[in-house]
Amino acid sequence: MMNKGRQEAIERGEEWSEEPVTDEGSRDRNGWITFLNLLGWVSLVFGISGAIFIWVNYSNKSVLVSTYYDVTKDVIDPAFVAFGFAVMFQGLCVFALFLTLSKILIKLK
């Protein structure tokens, strides 16, 4: 069964294309949507992996316990724990921002 618009175009002798007509702006927006999604996910992955890296490498420090003997004790440095959470939160916020922007571009299509 033929589409009415297609049948009328064939009767007039015009060529009919099955591909949807898109403008250049739509193609350009698809690139931005992909770019924003990719950048958001990369930011999330680097934020989480950066926080883990900070916690593993910098959150422990050795403190001298005794003044007479060289006895040290490993303690958790709260500044680096907080810094790790800040890096993770930053990655999460940038992820949310870029995905929101890409959803807005999808709606504008």
HELIX and SHEET records of a PDB file:
HELIX    1   1 LYS A    4  ARG A   12  1                                   9    
HELIX    2   2 GLU A   24  TYR A   58  1                                  35    
HELIX    3   3 PRO A   78  LEU A  108  1                                  31    
SHEET    1   A 2 ASN A  60  LEU A  64  0                                        
SHEET    2   A 2 THR A  72  ILE A  76 -1                                        
END                                                                             
